[in-house]
Amino acid sequence: MTATDDGFSALKRFIEQTLKIQCNNYKEDYIKRRLLSRMRSTATTTYPDYLRYLHEHPPELENLRNALTINVTEFFRDADVYDLIKKEILPALFHGRKSVRIWCAGCSTGEEPYSIAMILHDMMALDKSLSGQITATDIDEVVLKKAKEGIYSEKAMGKLSAAQVQRHFTKLPDGNYQVKPHLQELIRFRPHDLMSGQPISRYLDMITCRNVTIYFTEKQKDELARMFHSALVPGGYYVMGKTEYLGREVEGLFTPINSLQKVYTKKD
Ligand SMILES: C[S@@+](CC[C@H](N)C(=O)[O-])C[C@H]1O[C@@H](n2cnc3c(N)ncnc32)[C@H](O)[C@@H]1O
């Protein structure tokens, strides 16, 4: 099956208007690959065919949104990174202040901010003078709704220890697990488009933006790094995904702390 370019622009316009996803911010190849996967699933062969299908089958819009904003995530994804956050980054931040502000950008269904909240909560339990606030954002309001609810299947709990599950979750009658209020109180979930160029604050101590930029263009990645630089306090931490990297144009803005775990601090 092939998809010709005919009708691609019209389909992009429809996506931008309906799903509010700016296709031009992504590599064209990426958009086309995701569209092709949905076209295979809906047995359509051309872009106009698929556009017609979308008009006639509104539920397909959600499938398309999911395909374009791949939401895969898990608790403590890359355990070594969370180890570093727990043993080095947060202790270093709390050395200079009693309260930390964290932005978890591209948080998907919430596993990443809840993992950080577990670490934060345990530190705060040991020293009552400490406090913290996590703002977790995503472009996709469907995943944000799930993140706010904080309900996860038994399978999603795989990487958590029995002690973590007991401390931070309530088992529901249907076998799922719900995050306890003490973690939810540490996090504010809200929609935000990382392509907007607008930081959520300019006083952040740590930003995690992991496994989000893999499909951004080089220019978009550089702009994002500049935006994060402007959002961090001097010496604030920027934690990237392990397969992501800082482009040449912006690497001078940050000091690498750990090249394997892709942790940087803001240079003044
Ligand atoms: C693969 S998930 C990563 C989740 C989590 N950070 C992790 O590493 O496990 C990527 C997330 O980035 C979000 N995303 C993609 N483009 C975005 C944008 N322009 N602004 C904000 N979030 C975006 C997607 O909706 C998705 O939930």
The ligand as an SDF file (V2000), in Angstrom:
LIG
                    3D

 27 29  0  0  0  0  0  0  0  0999 V2000
    7.0160    8.9120   25.0570 C   0  0  0  0  0  0  0  0  0  0  0  0
    6.1030    9.9900   26.1140 S   0  0  0  0  0  0  0  0  0  0  0  0
    7.3110   10.2730   27.3600 C   0  0  0  0  0  0  0  0  0  0  0  0
    6.7250   10.2730   28.7340 C   0  0  0  0  0  0  0  0  0  0  0  0
    7.7380   10.4540   29.8560 C   0  0  0  0  0  0  0  0  0  0  0  0
    8.4120   11.7340   29.7560 N   0  0  0  0  0  0  0  0  0  0  0  0
    8.7330    9.3240   29.8850 C   0  0  0  0  0  0  0  0  0  0  0  0
    9.8990    9.5310   29.5430 O   0  0  0  0  0  0  0  0  0  0  0  0
    8.3630    8.2010   30.2480 O   0  0  0  0  0  0  0  0  0  0  0  0
    6.1250   11.5020   25.1780 C   0  0  0  0  0  0  0  0  0  0  0  0
    5.0790   12.5000   25.6150 C   0  0  0  0  0  0  0  0  0  0  0  0
    5.3960   13.7640   25.0210 O   0  0  0  0  0  0  0  0  0  0  0  0
    4.1960   14.4100   24.7030 C   0  0  0  0  0  0  0  0  0  0  0  0
    4.4350   15.4360   23.6800 N   0  0  0  0  0  0  0  0  0  0  0  0
    4.7010   15.2700   22.3620 C   0  0  0  0  0  0  0  0  0  0  0  0
    4.8080   16.4670   21.7500 N   0  0  0  0  0  0  0  0  0  0  0  0
    4.6170   17.4150   22.7230 C   0  0  0  0  0  0  0  0  0  0  0  0
    4.5950   18.8340   22.7310 C   0  0  0  0  0  0  0  0  0  0  0  0
    4.8040   19.5400   21.6240 N   0  0  0  0  0  0  0  0  0  0  0  0
    4.3490   19.4770   23.9030 N   0  0  0  0  0  0  0  0  0  0  0  0
    4.1380   18.7800   25.0400 C   0  0  0  0  0  0  0  0  0  0  0  0
    4.1370   17.4260   25.1000 N   0  0  0  0  0  0  0  0  0  0  0  0
    4.3730   16.7530   23.9550 C   0  0  0  0  0  0  0  0  0  0  0  0
    3.2980   13.2910   24.2040 C   0  0  0  0  0  0  0  0  0  0  0  0
    1.9240   13.6550   24.2900 O   0  0  0  0  0  0  0  0  0  0  0  0
    3.6860   12.1440   25.1440 C   0  0  0  0  0  0  0  0  0  0  0  0
    2.8030   12.0530   26.2320 O   0  0  0  0  0  0  0  0  0  0  0  0
  1  2  1  0
  2  3  1  0
  2 10  1  0
  3  4  1  0
  4  5  1  0
  5  6  1  0
  5  7  1  0
  7  8  2  0
  7  9  1  0
 10 11  1  0
 11 12  1  0
 11 26  1  0
 12 13  1  0
 13 14  1  0
 13 24  1  0
 14 15  1  0
 14 23  1  0
 15 16  2  0
 16 17  1  0
 17 18  1  0
 17 23  2  0
 18 19  1  0
 18 20  2  0
 20 21  1  0
 21 22  2  0
 22 23  1  0
 24 25  1  0
 24 26  1  0
 26 27  1  0
M  CHG  2   2   1   9  -1
M  END
$$$$
